[in-house]
Amino acid sequence: MRTYIIHLIRHAKSEKYDEGRYIGHTDVSLSQTGKEELIRIRDEYGYPEVESVFTSPLKRCTETAALIYPEKSAIVIEDLSEMNFGEFEGKTAEELKSNEAFAGWLEGKNAPPFGETSKAFGSRICSSFEKIVNGMMKSGVFSASVITHGGVIGVILAAYGLPQASVHEWFTPDCCGYTLRVDPALWMRNKKFEVFKVIPGEK
């Protein structure tokens, strides 16, 4: 039985990234440094050729998708956006250090005020990813790239990836990612896939 190949790719570095601010739903563009790094990796190593491209709606992802796959019309998936940090959006840990809600959030006791719980975030991401996989199987698309956020990639790999590892162990650098092999039988039986390669690979 033929397998399906999906590449999860994290967007390039965005504006405000170097300031150490919590940037989740905040819609910022790629920084000039981020664009240059992405183009260098693209030209030196290349990114996988695919039939379809999916992307988070946030500009740092749509801009990344356009630079990697200029000939493709990316399909925007609203629920692939990064976690909503609520009142913590745009702030640094230093600015929040005296905030009791921030301390509780770091300890896993509560969600950011007016933000998203980890459970709700995980549920949203998993539902979106399953729709992508099931849609590929129904439509006969055998290769795709998903341009999204580091947190999103971590959730997907921790939930479905083999070998198994935690969200934090699946750290993804800017412009990089992982290649997945989805076997229909394993997916339908256990909702698992094989993670077998990193992006970019060797030249």
ChimeraX commands (.cxc) that place a marker at each C-alpha (Angstrom):
marker #1 position 0.00,0.00,0.00 radius 0.5
marker #1 position 1.34,3.41,-0.95 radius 0.5
marker #1 position 2.34,5.76,1.88 radius 0.5
marker #1 position 1.85,9.50,2.23 radius 0.5
marker #1 position 4.75,11.91,2.81 radius 0.5
marker #1 position 4.22,15.09,4.84 radius 0.5
marker #1 position 6.87,17.68,5.63 radius 0.5
marker #1 position 6.35,19.85,8.73 radius 0.5
marker #1 position 8.37,23.07,8.29 radius 0.5
marker #1 position 8.73,25.89,10.79 radius 0.5
marker #1 position 8.54,29.43,9.49 radius 0.5
marker #1 position 11.62,31.64,9.21 radius 0.5
marker #1 position 12.56,34.12,11.91 radius 0.5
marker #1 position 9.96,36.82,12.40 radius 0.5
marker #1 position 9.98,40.40,13.57 radius 0.5
marker #1 position 10.28,40.78,17.38 radius 0.5
marker #1 position 11.71,37.24,17.62 radius 0.5
marker #1 position 15.09,38.46,18.85 radius 0.5
marker #1 position 13.41,40.54,21.55 radius 0.5
marker #1 position 12.31,37.37,23.34 radius 0.5
marker #1 position 8.64,38.28,23.23 radius 0.5
marker #1 position 5.77,35.81,23.36 radius 0.5
marker #1 position 4.46,35.88,19.82 radius 0.5
marker #1 position 1.57,33.49,19.32 radius 0.5
marker #1 position -1.50,34.84,17.53 radius 0.5
marker #1 position 0.21,38.20,16.99 radius 0.5
marker #1 position 0.53,38.56,13.22 radius 0.5
marker #1 position 4.06,39.72,12.45 radius 0.5
marker #1 position 5.99,39.46,9.20 radius 0.5
marker #1 position 9.32,37.78,8.63 radius 0.5
marker #1 position 12.35,39.82,9.57 radius 0.5
marker #1 position 14.92,40.66,6.89 radius 0.5
marker #1 position 17.33,38.33,8.68 radius 0.5
marker #1 position 14.72,35.58,8.58 radius 0.5
marker #1 position 14.12,36.02,4.86 radius 0.5
marker #1 position 17.83,35.94,4.11 radius 0.5
marker #1 position 18.36,32.79,6.18 radius 0.5
marker #1 position 15.43,31.05,4.52 radius 0.5
marker #1 position 16.63,31.92,1.01 radius 0.5
marker #1 position 20.15,30.75,1.85 radius 0.5
marker #1 position 18.88,27.37,3.09 radius 0.5
marker #1 position 16.53,27.05,0.12 radius 0.5
marker #1 position 19.29,27.78,-2.40 radius 0.5
marker #1 position 21.98,25.72,-0.65 radius 0.5
marker #1 position 20.02,22.63,0.43 radius 0.5
marker #1 position 16.62,22.89,-1.19 radius 0.5
marker #1 position 13.21,22.00,0.22 radius 0.5
marker #1 position 11.15,18.93,-0.72 radius 0.5
marker #1 position 9.06,19.07,-3.88 radius 0.5
marker #1 position 5.40,18.41,-3.09 radius 0.5
marker #1 position 1.97,18.26,-4.64 radius 0.5
marker #1 position 0.26,20.49,-2.07 radius 0.5
marker #1 position 1.23,23.14,0.47 radius 0.5
marker #1 position -0.72,23.95,3.62 radius 0.5
marker #1 position 0.02,26.93,5.84 radius 0.5
marker #1 position -0.97,28.69,9.04 radius 0.5
marker #1 position -2.83,31.94,8.28 radius 0.5
marker #1 position -0.24,34.09,10.06 radius 0.5
marker #1 position 2.04,36.19,7.83 radius 0.5
marker #1 position 5.28,34.66,9.07 radius 0.5
marker #1 position 4.04,31.32,7.69 radius 0.5
marker #1 position 2.37,32.49,4.48 radius 0.5
marker #1 position 5.50,34.51,3.64 radius 0.5
marker #1 position 7.68,31.46,4.33 radius 0.5
marker #1 position 5.47,29.31,2.12 radius 0.5
marker #1 position 5.70,31.86,-0.70 radius 0.5
marker #1 position 9.51,31.93,-0.53 radius 0.5
marker #1 position 9.89,28.14,-0.43 radius 0.5
marker #1 position 7.13,27.32,-2.91 radius 0.5
marker #1 position 6.61,30.39,-5.13 radius 0.5
marker #1 position 4.92,28.28,-7.81 radius 0.5
marker #1 position 2.34,26.81,-5.40 radius 0.5
marker #1 position -0.89,28.32,-4.16 radius 0.5
marker #1 position -0.80,27.45,-0.46 radius 0.5
marker #1 position -3.98,26.29,1.25 radius 0.5
marker #1 position -4.54,28.32,4.43 radius 0.5
marker #1 position -5.68,26.31,7.46 radius 0.5
marker #1 position -6.94,28.73,10.12 radius 0.5
marker #1 position -6.47,26.34,13.04 radius 0.5
marker #1 position -2.76,25.78,12.29 radius 0.5
marker #1 position -1.92,29.11,13.96 radius 0.5
marker #1 position 0.31,29.25,17.02 radius 0.5
marker #1 position -1.01,29.20,20.60 radius 0.5
marker #1 position -2.92,32.28,21.77 radius 0.5
marker #1 position -0.94,33.71,24.70 radius 0.5
marker #1 position -3.70,36.14,25.66 radius 0.5
marker #1 position -2.45,38.98,27.88 radius 0.5
marker #1 position 1.11,37.63,27.57 radius 0.5
marker #1 position 1.22,38.35,23.83 radius 0.5
marker #1 position 3.99,40.74,22.87 radius 0.5
marker #1 position 5.56,40.73,26.33 radius 0.5
marker #1 position 8.87,39.31,27.53 radius 0.5
marker #1 position 9.44,37.02,30.51 radius 0.5
marker #1 position 11.23,39.93,32.18 radius 0.5
marker #1 position 8.16,42.13,31.81 radius 0.5
marker #1 position 5.93,39.38,33.19 radius 0.5
marker #1 position 8.12,38.15,36.05 radius 0.5
marker #1 position 6.00,39.83,38.75 radius 0.5
marker #1 position 2.73,38.61,37.22 radius 0.5
marker #1 position 1.16,35.86,39.35 radius 0.5
marker #1 position -0.77,34.46,36.40 radius 0.5
marker #1 position 2.46,34.19,34.42 radius 0.5
marker #1 position 4.17,32.28,37.24 radius 0.5
marker #1 position 1.18,29.93,37.45 radius 0.5
marker #1 position 1.22,29.41,33.69 radius 0.5
marker #1 position 4.89,28.44,33.73 radius 0.5
marker #1 position 4.06,25.86,36.40 radius 0.5
marker #1 position 1.17,24.51,34.33 radius 0.5
marker #1 position -1.50,25.65,36.78 radius 0.5
marker #1 position -3.48,27.99,34.53 radius 0.5
marker #1 position -3.86,29.41,31.04 radius 0.5
marker #1 position -2.78,32.94,30.10 radius 0.5
marker #1 position -5.58,35.43,30.92 radius 0.5
marker #1 position -7.85,35.60,27.84 radius 0.5
marker #1 position -5.54,33.07,26.19 radius 0.5
marker #1 position -5.65,29.43,25.22 radius 0.5
marker #1 position -5.18,26.45,27.49 radius 0.5
marker #1 position -2.59,23.85,26.49 radius 0.5
marker #1 position -5.40,21.29,26.21 radius 0.5
marker #1 position -7.47,23.49,23.88 radius 0.5
marker #1 position -4.39,24.28,21.79 radius 0.5
marker #1 position -3.48,20.61,21.46 radius 0.5
marker #1 position -7.04,19.64,20.55 radius 0.5
marker #1 position -7.22,22.35,17.88 radius 0.5
marker #1 position -3.92,21.36,16.29 radius 0.5
marker #1 position -4.60,17.62,16.32 radius 0.5
marker #1 position -8.02,18.08,14.77 radius 0.5
marker #1 position -6.53,20.20,11.97 radius 0.5
marker #1 position -3.71,17.76,11.28 radius 0.5
marker #1 position -6.05,14.78,11.12 radius 0.5
marker #1 position -8.21,16.63,8.60 radius 0.5
marker #1 position -5.12,17.21,6.44 radius 0.5
marker #1 position -4.10,13.54,6.52 radius 0.5
marker #1 position -7.60,12.24,5.91 radius 0.5
marker #1 position -8.12,14.79,3.14 radius 0.5
marker #1 position -4.90,13.69,1.40 radius 0.5
marker #1 position -6.03,10.07,1.53 radius 0.5
marker #1 position -9.44,10.87,0.07 radius 0.5
marker #1 position -8.11,13.13,-2.70 radius 0.5
marker #1 position -5.09,11.04,-3.71 radius 0.5
marker #1 position -2.48,13.64,-2.79 radius 0.5
marker #1 position 0.62,11.71,-1.74 radius 0.5
marker #1 position 3.01,14.53,-0.75 radius 0.5
marker #1 position 2.51,17.83,1.06 radius 0.5
marker #1 position 4.33,20.43,3.10 radius 0.5
marker #1 position 2.78,22.09,6.14 radius 0.5
marker #1 position 4.29,25.50,6.94 radius 0.5
marker #1 position 3.52,26.32,10.55 radius 0.5
marker #1 position 4.92,27.16,14.00 radius 0.5
marker #1 position 7.34,25.47,16.36 radius 0.5
marker #1 position 4.68,24.84,18.98 radius 0.5
marker #1 position 2.32,23.36,16.42 radius 0.5
marker #1 position 4.98,20.99,15.09 radius 0.5
marker #1 position 5.84,19.87,18.62 radius 0.5
marker #1 position 2.22,19.04,19.40 radius 0.5
marker #1 position 1.75,17.05,16.18 radius 0.5
marker #1 position 4.93,15.02,16.62 radius 0.5
marker #1 position 4.31,14.33,20.31 radius 0.5
marker #1 position 0.76,13.15,19.59 radius 0.5
marker #1 position 1.38,10.95,16.55 radius 0.5
marker #1 position 5.10,10.54,15.93 radius 0.5
marker #1 position 7.23,7.41,16.06 radius 0.5
marker #1 position 9.67,7.37,17.75 radius 0.5
marker #1 position 7.70,8.78,20.65 radius 0.5
marker #1 position 9.01,11.91,22.37 radius 0.5
marker #1 position 7.62,14.88,24.28 radius 0.5
marker #1 position 6.67,18.24,22.78 radius 0.5
marker #1 position 9.88,19.82,24.07 radius 0.5
marker #1 position 12.06,17.04,22.69 radius 0.5
marker #1 position 10.68,17.77,19.22 radius 0.5
marker #1 position 12.23,21.25,19.14 radius 0.5
marker #1 position 12.31,22.69,15.62 radius 0.5
marker #1 position 14.76,25.48,14.61 radius 0.5
marker #1 position 13.64,28.27,12.28 radius 0.5
marker #1 position 13.36,27.22,8.60 radius 0.5
marker #1 position 13.74,23.56,9.56 radius 0.5
marker #1 position 11.43,20.63,10.06 radius 0.5
marker #1 position 10.72,16.91,9.87 radius 0.5
marker #1 position 9.54,14.51,7.19 radius 0.5
marker #1 position 6.79,12.04,8.09 radius 0.5
marker #1 position 5.75,8.79,6.43 radius 0.5
marker #1 position 2.07,8.03,6.95 radius 0.5
marker #1 position 1.17,4.39,6.36 radius 0.5
marker #1 position -2.63,4.17,5.89 radius 0.5
marker #1 position -2.97,0.95,7.88 radius 0.5
marker #1 position -0.95,2.24,10.85 radius 0.5
marker #1 position -2.76,5.59,10.73 radius 0.5
marker #1 position -6.23,4.05,10.67 radius 0.5
marker #1 position -5.34,1.55,13.41 radius 0.5
marker #1 position -3.27,3.62,15.85 radius 0.5
marker #1 position -3.17,7.23,14.56 radius 0.5
marker #1 position 0.64,7.06,14.30 radius 0.5
marker #1 position 3.23,7.93,11.66 radius 0.5
marker #1 position 6.98,7.46,11.24 radius 0.5
marker #1 position 9.31,10.45,11.54 radius 0.5
marker #1 position 12.25,9.48,9.35 radius 0.5
marker #1 position 14.12,12.57,8.18 radius 0.5
marker #1 position 15.00,16.14,9.16 radius 0.5
marker #1 position 14.73,19.22,6.96 radius 0.5
marker #1 position 16.99,20.48,5.48 radius 0.5
marker #1 position 18.83,17.27,4.70 radius 0.5
marker #1 position 22.35,16.92,3.42 radius 0.5
marker #1 position 23.11,18.66,0.15 radius 0.5
marker link #1:1,2 radius 0.2
marker link #1:2,3 radius 0.2
marker link #1:3,4 radius 0.2
marker link #1:4,5 radius 0.2
marker link #1:5,6 radius 0.2
marker link #1:6,7 radius 0.2
marker link #1:7,8 radius 0.2
marker link #1:8,9 radius 0.2
marker link #1:9,10 radius 0.2
marker link #1:10,11 radius 0.2
marker link #1:11,12 radius 0.2
marker link #1:12,13 radius 0.2
marker link #1:13,14 radius 0.2
marker link #1:14,15 radius 0.2
marker link #1:15,16 radius 0.2
marker link #1:16,17 radius 0.2
marker link #1:17,18 radius 0.2
marker link #1:18,19 radius 0.2
marker link #1:19,20 radius 0.2
marker link #1:20,21 radius 0.2
marker link #1:21,22 radius 0.2
marker link #1:22,23 radius 0.2
marker link #1:23,24 radius 0.2
marker link #1:24,25 radius 0.2
marker link #1:25,26 radius 0.2
marker link #1:26,27 radius 0.2
marker link #1:27,28 radius 0.2
marker link #1:28,29 radius 0.2
marker link #1:29,30 radius 0.2
marker link #1:30,31 radius 0.2
marker link #1:31,32 radius 0.2
marker link #1:32,33 radius 0.2
marker link #1:33,34 radius 0.2
marker link #1:34,35 radius 0.2
marker link #1:35,36 radius 0.2
marker link #1:36,37 radius 0.2
marker link #1:37,38 radius 0.2
marker link #1:38,39 radius 0.2
marker link #1:39,40 radius 0.2
marker link #1:40,41 radius 0.2
marker link #1:41,42 radius 0.2
marker link #1:42,43 radius 0.2
marker link #1:43,44 radius 0.2
marker link #1:44,45 radius 0.2
marker link #1:45,46 radius 0.2
marker link #1:46,47 radius 0.2
marker link #1:47,48 radius 0.2
marker link #1:48,49 radius 0.2
marker link #1:49,50 radius 0.2
marker link #1:50,51 radius 0.2
marker link #1:51,52 radius 0.2
marker link #1:52,53 radius 0.2
marker link #1:53,54 radius 0.2
marker link #1:54,55 radius 0.2
marker link #1:55,56 radius 0.2
marker link #1:56,57 radius 0.2
marker link #1:57,58 radius 0.2
marker link #1:58,59 radius 0.2
marker link #1:59,60 radius 0.2
marker link #1:60,61 radius 0.2
marker link #1:61,62 radius 0.2
marker link #1:62,63 radius 0.2
marker link #1:63,64 radius 0.2
marker link #1:64,65 radius 0.2
marker link #1:65,66 radius 0.2
marker link #1:66,67 radius 0.2
marker link #1:67,68 radius 0.2
marker link #1:68,69 radius 0.2
marker link #1:69,70 radius 0.2
marker link #1:70,71 radius 0.2
marker link #1:71,72 radius 0.2
marker link #1:72,73 radius 0.2
marker link #1:73,74 radius 0.2
marker link #1:74,75 radius 0.2
marker link #1:75,76 radius 0.2
marker link #1:76,77 radius 0.2
marker link #1:77,78 radius 0.2
marker link #1:78,79 radius 0.2
marker link #1:79,80 radius 0.2
marker link #1:80,81 radius 0.2
marker link #1:81,82 radius 0.2
marker link #1:82,83 radius 0.2
marker link #1:83,84 radius 0.2
marker link #1:84,85 radius 0.2
marker link #1:85,86 radius 0.2
marker link #1:86,87 radius 0.2
marker link #1:87,88 radius 0.2
marker link #1:88,89 radius 0.2
marker link #1:89,90 radius 0.2
marker link #1:90,91 radius 0.2
marker link #1:91,92 radius 0.2
marker link #1:92,93 radius 0.2
marker link #1:93,94 radius 0.2
marker link #1:94,95 radius 0.2
marker link #1:95,96 radius 0.2
marker link #1:96,97 radius 0.2
marker link #1:97,98 radius 0.2
marker link #1:98,99 radius 0.2
marker link #1:99,100 radius 0.2
marker link #1:100,101 radius 0.2
marker link #1:101,102 radius 0.2
marker link #1:102,103 radius 0.2
marker link #1:103,104 radius 0.2
marker link #1:104,105 radius 0.2
marker link #1:105,106 radius 0.2
marker link #1:106,107 radius 0.2
marker link #1:107,108 radius 0.2
marker link #1:108,109 radius 0.2
marker link #1:109,110 radius 0.2
marker link #1:110,111 radius 0.2
marker link #1:111,112 radius 0.2
marker link #1:112,113 radius 0.2
marker link #1:113,114 radius 0.2
marker link #1:114,115 radius 0.2
marker link #1:115,116 radius 0.2
marker link #1:116,117 radius 0.2
marker link #1:117,118 radius 0.2
marker link #1:118,119 radius 0.2
marker link #1:119,120 radius 0.2
marker link #1:120,121 radius 0.2
marker link #1:121,122 radius 0.2
marker link #1:122,123 radius 0.2
marker link #1:123,124 radius 0.2
marker link #1:124,125 radius 0.2
marker link #1:125,126 radius 0.2
marker link #1:126,127 radius 0.2
marker link #1:127,128 radius 0.2
marker link #1:128,129 radius 0.2
marker link #1:129,130 radius 0.2
marker link #1:130,131 radius 0.2
marker link #1:131,132 radius 0.2
marker link #1:132,133 radius 0.2
marker link #1:133,134 radius 0.2
marker link #1:134,135 radius 0.2
marker link #1:135,136 radius 0.2
marker link #1:136,137 radius 0.2
marker link #1:137,138 radius 0.2
marker link #1:138,139 radius 0.2
marker link #1:139,140 radius 0.2
marker link #1:140,141 radius 0.2
marker link #1:141,142 radius 0.2
marker link #1:142,143 radius 0.2
marker link #1:143,144 radius 0.2
marker link #1:144,145 radius 0.2
marker link #1:145,146 radius 0.2
marker link #1:146,147 radius 0.2
marker link #1:147,148 radius 0.2
marker link #1:148,149 radius 0.2
marker link #1:149,150 radius 0.2
marker link #1:150,151 radius 0.2
marker link #1:151,152 radius 0.2
marker link #1:152,153 radius 0.2
marker link #1:153,154 radius 0.2
marker link #1:154,155 radius 0.2
marker link #1:155,156 radius 0.2
marker link #1:156,157 radius 0.2
marker link #1:157,158 radius 0.2
marker link #1:158,159 radius 0.2
marker link #1:159,160 radius 0.2
marker link #1:160,161 radius 0.2
marker link #1:161,162 radius 0.2
marker link #1:162,163 radius 0.2
marker link #1:163,164 radius 0.2
marker link #1:164,165 radius 0.2
marker link #1:165,166 radius 0.2
marker link #1:166,167 radius 0.2
marker link #1:167,168 radius 0.2
marker link #1:168,169 radius 0.2
marker link #1:169,170 radius 0.2
marker link #1:170,171 radius 0.2
marker link #1:171,172 radius 0.2
marker link #1:172,173 radius 0.2
marker link #1:173,174 radius 0.2
marker link #1:174,175 radius 0.2
marker link #1:175,176 radius 0.2
marker link #1:176,177 radius 0.2
marker link #1:177,178 radius 0.2
marker link #1:178,179 radius 0.2
marker link #1:179,180 radius 0.2
marker link #1:180,181 radius 0.2
marker link #1:181,182 radius 0.2
marker link #1:182,183 radius 0.2
marker link #1:183,184 radius 0.2
marker link #1:184,185 radius 0.2
marker link #1:185,186 radius 0.2
marker link #1:186,187 radius 0.2
marker link #1:187,188 radius 0.2
marker link #1:188,189 radius 0.2
marker link #1:189,190 radius 0.2
marker link #1:190,191 radius 0.2
marker link #1:191,192 radius 0.2
marker link #1:192,193 radius 0.2
marker link #1:193,194 radius 0.2
marker link #1:194,195 radius 0.2
marker link #1:195,196 radius 0.2
marker link #1:196,197 radius 0.2
marker link #1:197,198 radius 0.2
marker link #1:198,199 radius 0.2
marker link #1:199,200 radius 0.2
marker link #1:200,201 radius 0.2
marker link #1:201,202 radius 0.2
marker link #1:202,203 radius 0.2
view
